[in-house]
């Protein structure tokens, strides 16, 4: 859980699931995350080899983040956590969140 635990790591990983994403697009894809928190979480995931950061040498500079194989291997666990969360919400008769 040290690799994917917390409020923001799983949403970040899910946002990167389809391929490389720029910082601004990540910010738009994850509601309510502050710039500081997104930057901090990206740095943590990068230090744990869960994602790579590619900086393009152009003006203005462009940065893209991409998942590593280690992060890709976390998705079966994330899907199990999601299924368990849905089970608990149904048991508590709470409305399920809608997917984008």
Protein Blocks (a to p, Z undefined) as FASTA:
>chain_A
ZZmgcjklmmmmmmmmnoccdfklmmmmmghiafklmmmmmmmmmmnopaccdddddddd
dddddddfklmmmmmmmmmmmmmmmmmmmmnopacdddZZ
